[in-house]
Amino acid sequence: QVRVLGVDPQSGRAVKARIGRFVPMVEIEAEEGEKPRFASLKKGQLIEAITLEEALSLFALPRTVGKYNDEDIVIGIGKFGAYVRYGKNFASLAKSDDPYTVTYERAVELIESQQKSATAAATPIKTFAEDADMLIKNGRYGAYIAYKGKNYRIPRGKKAELLSFDECMNIVNNTKK
């Protein structure tokens, strides 16, 4: 089920629409020894109805929308969905954001939000004067105790901010290893 849409004006190679391994996609053929370029179809686009112009517009990603603190801001679609890449950091786009039309301002907003959440995750909720290695941190699934390179779950019903050093040591010592 391959449908030839036409020729790419930049490279002069054939553009095809077909079913890929997992999703419908468009492909720009490659010369011998080169890799072809692929792009997934958007929701609502059909192999039977897509035009050459629509297919070529799918190859617009990844796209650079500008610079922020001397780093390029790149919008793309990856294995886990649409993203904004800033240096080595990634921030996910919301479901309502279209990666083909996301603005520079929205990308900066997502980057700053991701940086705030990363800072919040790295900052401990509570530290103890008795032992500097004992920390209560906020993680993906809630608060936890970090002690000497290992993490310990806080039992249900206990408030992380109210735990004393002795209670934390009790949790660490009584946790199955």
Disulfide bonds with the S-S distance in Angstrom:
none
